[in-house]
Amino acid sequence: MPDAGRRTPDADRVAEPTFGLSPEWLLADGKPFVDGLVLSHPEQLERLRRVCPEAEAASVLAGDPCFDRMLAARPHRERFRRALGVRRGQRLVVLNSTWNPEGFFGNGGDQDVLPSLLPRLTADLPADDYRLAAVLHPNIWYGHGPGQIRAWLDRARRGGLTLIDPVHAWRQALLAADAVVGDFGAVSYYSAALGTPVLLASAAQDRLDPEAPLAAFVRDAPRLDPHGPLRDQVEELLTRHRPAADPAEFVSSAPGASAALLRRHFYALMELPEPEAPALLEPLPLPPYTPARRTAPLNVRTRVRGAEVRIERTTGHPYDAVGETTHLAVHEDTRDPGDLTHADVIVREGRPDDPRLGGPEEWTAEVLRRYPHCALAAYVTGPDRCTVRTRGGEVLHLSAGPGADAAPAAYASALYAWRAGGGTVPPGGTTLRVRAAGGVHPVTVAPA
């Protein structure tokens, strides 16, 4: 129950009430109106005794079922990562915001962080090195409406940002994350309790009870510089991170035991005997497969050394970009159709037998006829393969070799750069070594 450290605005009071622990929340006519006030840690009970002693008799220490479900699901972290399409070597960065005017999705406190940050996320963080997702408090969705949220985040979504279901999938995203960029809300605290590096984009202290562990966490957590290089800050966070003990200690005094404690209390309230079967929580479900979908044009930088191609793809051109040659790769569903007239590589995904597109060979031929500047069309048929057609008429199958796990669109761009440097595919095919996300991915290139 990390939110028990937050305060709620009250214009008529000098001191704002603490969420869930103040008389304003717990008393009616000076008496508790609840039969049971569930607390997750004795620290909350101590604060309750100070600020609202009348409610102490109704309190019960019962741990945190939300955190317990995450602890139980930890062994499935890799599955949750695969559900989000996180590839080997990629780092999943989860953005999160609480429902508060000074939260990350509000004005960030003394500065409006998000508008300047969003356009740079997919421009500064290479597509093959980073996967981006956002967890927004349900009240943000319902307060502004899903259409408005998607409109505000449209540019970032076209660059590869995925919006996480705010009710059913946010815990799985936290378990899958390599780093979290957030604010003073409960999600950031849960992330720290799981041992995940957290970078605070909004750290408003006046919204927190100064005696709460959440306030101590916010005071000590590293801060995001919204004007500094994002990639450098994320990499420094990952390199220097050492899990803090306090969040894991104070988020629950009975990790793994909340189901039993809560059921005991509920049956005591009903004056009924407990069932003999063990008390269990619903396990976190495996979310649907939601890979990154990038329809914004990608600036691709490459360096070719024999059959090895180093590749870096971003929606912009960062100041510290590496690579000796560049080309433009554009998804066929780009927002601006004019992008396709300048594209060197055009990409789309589809089933091999999709009658609407005519299959890989027909679609690639159509694209090259329609866009004379395009030198290579790539039809992605699965998470590890694609079919390409070159301007010279070659039709080639690209597939991941042993240990390879990069995006097929990256394989297509690597092939384009390799051929532009003089590479030719022999009749028996060849193997390219695509260097991305800190690793080398062998890619088989075979004539159709």
Residue pairs with C-beta under 8 A, 6 or more apart in sequence:
1 20
1 38
1 39
1 40
1 41
1 44
1 64
2 185
2 186
2 189
2 190
2 214
2 251
3 19
3 20
3 185
3 186
4 18
4 19
4 20
4 21
4 39
4 40
4 44
4 47
4 212
5 18
5 19
5 208
5 209
5 212
5 213
5 214
5 215
6 18
6 19
6 184
6 185
6 207
6 208
6 209
6 212
6 214
7 16
7 17
7 18
7 19
7 206
7 207
7 208
7 209
8 16
8 17
8 18
8 19
9 16
10 16
10 17
10 24
17 23
17 24
17 25
18 47
18 51
18 209
18 212
19 25
20 26
21 44
21 47
21 48
21 51
21 52
21 209
22 51
22 52
23 51
23 52
23 54
23 55
26 32
26 33
26 34
26 37
26 52
26 54
26 55
26 58
27 33
27 52
27 54
27 55
30 54
31 54
32 54
32 55
32 57
32 58
34 55
34 58
35 58
35 269
36 58
36 59
36 60
36 265
36 266
36 269
37 48
37 55
37 58
37 59
37 60
38 59
38 60
38 62
38 262
38 265
39 45
39 48
39 59
39 60
39 61
39 62
40 61
40 62
40 63
40 64
40 67
40 251
40 252
40 253
40 258
41 61
41 213
41 250
41 251
41 252
41 253
42 61
42 253
43 212
43 213
43 250
45 56
45 59
45 61
47 209
47 211
47 212
48 55
48 56
48 59
49 56
60 261
60 265
61 253
61 254
61 261
62 254
62 258
62 261
62 262
62 265
63 252
63 253
63 254
63 255
63 256
63 257
63 258
63 261
63 262
64 251
64 252
64 255
64 258
65 258
65 259
65 262
65 281
66 171
66 190
67 190
67 193
67 251
67 252
67 255
67 258
68 252
68 255
68 256
68 257
68 258
68 259
68 281
69 171
69 281
69 282
69 283
69 284
70 171
70 174
70 175
70 190
70 194
70 284
71 255
71 256
72 256
72 281
72 283
72 284
73 80
73 171
73 172
73 175
73 283
73 284
74 175
74 194
76 175
76 284
76 286
77 175
77 176
79 286
80 172
80 173
80 175
80 176
80 286
80 287
81 92
81 176
82 289
83 172
83 176
83 286
83 287
83 288
83 289
83 290
84 92
84 131
84 133
84 162
84 173
84 176
84 287
84 290
84 291
85 131
85 289
85 290
85 291
85 292
85 383
86 92
86 131
86 176
87 128
87 131
87 405
87 406
87 407
87 437
88 405
88 437
88 439
89 128
89 129
89 405
89 406
89 436
89 437
89 438
89 439
90 128
90 129
90 130
90 131
90 437
91 129
91 130
91 131
91 178
91 179
91 234
91 238
92 130
92 131
92 132
92 133
92 173
92 176
92 177
92 178
92 179
93 125
93 130
93 131
93 132
93 133
93 177
93 178
93 179
93 180
93 181
93 234
94 133
94 134
94 135
94 164
94 173
94 174
94 176
94 177
94 179
94 180
94 181
94 182
94 191
95 104
95 132
95 133
95 134
95 135
95 161
95 180
95 181
95 182
95 201
96 104
96 134
96 135
96 136
96 170
96 180
96 181
96 182
96 183
96 185
96 187
96 188
96 191
97 103
97 104
97 105
97 106
97 134
97 135
97 136
97 137
97 140
97 182
97 183
97 185
97 202
98 104
98 137
98 182
98 183
98 184
98 185
98 186
98 187
99 137
99 138
99 139
99 140
99 143
99 185
100 106
100 183
100 184
100 185
100 204
100 207
101 107
102 108
102 109
102 183
102 202
102 204
102 207
103 137
103 183
103 184
103 185
103 202
104 113
104 114
104 181
104 182
104 183
104 201
104 202
105 114
105 136
105 137
105 140
106 202
107 113
108 114
108 183
108 201
108 202
108 226
109 202
109 203
109 204
111 226
113 201
113 202
113 224
113 226
114 201
116 226
116 227
117 201
117 226
117 230
118 153
118 155
118 156
119 155
119 156
120 230
120 316
121 132
121 156
121 159
121 161
121 230
122 132
122 156
122 159
122 160
122 161
122 294
122 296
122 314
122 315
122 316
123 159
123 314
123 315
123 316
123 317
123 318
124 229
124 230
124 231
124 314
124 316
124 318
125 132
125 230
125 231
125 234
125 314
126 231
126 312
126 313
126 314
126 436
127 160
127 292
127 294
127 298
127 313
127 314
127 315
127 407
127 410
128 311
128 312
128 313
128 406
128 407
128 410
128 436
128 437
129 312
129 436
129 437
129 438
130 234
131 160
131 162
131 292
132 156
132 159
132 160
132 161
132 162
132 292
133 161
133 162
133 163
133 164
133 173
133 177
134 153
134 156
134 161
134 162
134 163
134 164
135 164
135 166
135 170
135 173
135 174
135 187
136 149
136 163
136 164
136 166
137 166
137 185
137 187
138 166
138 167
140 149
140 166
141 149
141 166
144 152
149 163
150 157
150 163
153 161
153 163
155 296
157 163
158 294
158 295
158 296
158 335
159 294
159 296
159 315
160 292
160 293
160 294
160 296
160 315
162 290
162 292
162 293
164 170
164 173
165 287
168 285
168 287
169 287
170 187
171 190
171 284
172 284
172 285
172 286
172 287
174 180
174 187
174 190
174 191
174 194
174 196
175 194
175 284
177 191
177 196
178 196
178 197
178 238
179 196
179 197
179 198
179 199
179 234
179 237
179 238
180 187
180 188
180 191
180 196
180 197
180 198
180 199
181 198
181 199
181 200
181 201
181 224
181 234
182 188
182 191
182 198
182 199
182 200
182 201
182 202
183 200
183 201
183 202
183 203
183 204
184 200
184 202
184 203
184 204
184 207
184 208
184 214
184 218
186 214
188 198
188 200
188 217
188 221
189 213
189 214
189 217
189 247
189 251
190 247
190 251
191 198
192 198
192 217
192 221
192 243
192 244
192 247
192 248
193 247
193 248
193 251
194 248
195 243
195 248
197 237
197 238
197 241
198 221
198 222
199 221
199 222
199 223
199 224
199 233
199 234
199 237
200 218
200 221
200 222
200 223
200 224
201 223
201 224
201 226
203 218
203 219
203 221
203 223
205 215
205 218
205 219
208 214
208 215
208 218
209 215
213 246
213 247
213 250
216 246
217 244
217 246
217 247
220 244
222 237
224 233
225 233
229 318
229 319
229 320
231 318
231 320
252 258
254 261
258 281
259 279
259 280
259 281
260 278
260 279
262 279
263 274
263 279
264 274
264 279
267 273
267 274
291 383
294 315
294 331
294 409
295 331
295 333
295 334
295 335
296 315
296 331
296 334
296 335
297 315
297 328
297 329
297 330
297 331
297 334
297 339
297 343
298 313
298 314
298 315
298 328
298 329
298 330
298 413
299 313
299 314
299 315
299 316
299 317
299 321
299 326
299 328
300 311
300 312
300 313
300 326
300 327
300 328
300 329
300 345
300 413
300 417
301 311
301 312
301 313
301 321
301 322
301 323
301 324
301 325
301 326
302 309
302 310
302 311
302 312
302 323
302 324
302 325
302 326
302 327
302 413
302 414
302 417
303 309
303 310
303 322
303 323
303 324
303 325
304 310
304 324
304 325
304 417
304 418
304 421
304 423
307 418
307 423
307 430
307 431
307 432
307 433
308 432
308 433
308 434
308 435
308 440
309 414
309 417
309 418
309 432
309 433
309 434
309 435
310 322
310 323
310 435
310 436
311 323
311 410
311 413
311 414
311 417
311 434
311 435
311 436
312 321
312 322
312 323
312 436
313 329
313 410
313 413
314 321
325 417
325 420
325 421
327 344
327 345
327 413
327 416
327 417
327 420
328 339
328 342
328 343
328 344
328 345
329 343
329 344
329 345
329 346
329 347
329 409
329 412
329 413
330 339
330 340
330 342
330 343
330 345
330 346
330 347
331 346
331 347
331 348
332 340
332 346
332 347
332 348
332 367
333 348
334 340
340 346
340 371
340 374
341 371
341 373
342 373
343 371
343 373
343 374
344 373
344 374
344 375
344 376
344 416
345 374
345 375
345 376
345 377
345 378
345 412
345 413
345 416
346 367
346 371
346 374
346 376
346 377
346 378
347 377
347 378
347 379
347 380
347 386
347 409
347 412
348 357
348 363
348 378
348 379
348 380
349 379
349 380
349 381
350 357
350 360
350 363
350 379
350 380
350 381
351 381
352 359
352 360
352 381
352 387
353 359
357 363
357 379
358 366
359 379
360 379
360 381
360 386
360 387
360 395
361 387
361 389
361 395
361 448
363 377
363 379
364 377
364 378
364 379
364 387
364 388
364 389
364 395
365 389
367 374
367 377
367 389
368 374
368 377
368 389
368 391
374 391
375 390
375 391
375 416
375 420
376 388
376 389
376 390
376 391
376 412
376 415
376 416
376 419
377 388
377 389
378 386
378 387
378 388
378 398
378 408
378 409
378 412
379 386
379 387
379 388
380 386
380 408
380 409
381 387
382 408
383 408
384 399
384 400
384 404
384 405
384 408
385 397
385 398
385 399
385 400
385 408
386 397
386 398
386 408
386 409
386 411
386 412
387 395
387 396
387 397
387 398
387 448
388 395
388 396
388 398
388 412
388 415
389 395
389 396
390 396
390 419
394 425
394 447
395 447
395 448
396 415
396 425
396 445
396 446
396 447
396 448
397 444
397 445
397 446
397 447
397 448
398 408
398 411
398 412
398 415
398 443
398 444
398 445
399 443
399 444
399 446
400 406
400 408
400 411
400 441
400 442
400 443
400 444
401 431
401 441
401 442
401 443
401 444
402 442
403 441
403 442
404 434
404 441
404 442
404 443
405 441
406 434
406 436
406 437
406 441
410 434
410 436
411 432
411 434
411 441
411 443
414 432
414 434
414 443
415 432
415 443
415 445
418 432
425 445
425 447
427 447
429 444
429 445
429 446
429 447
430 444
430 445
431 442
431 443
431 444
431 445
432 442
432 443
432 445
433 440
433 441
433 442
433 443
434 440
434 441
434 442
434 443
435 441
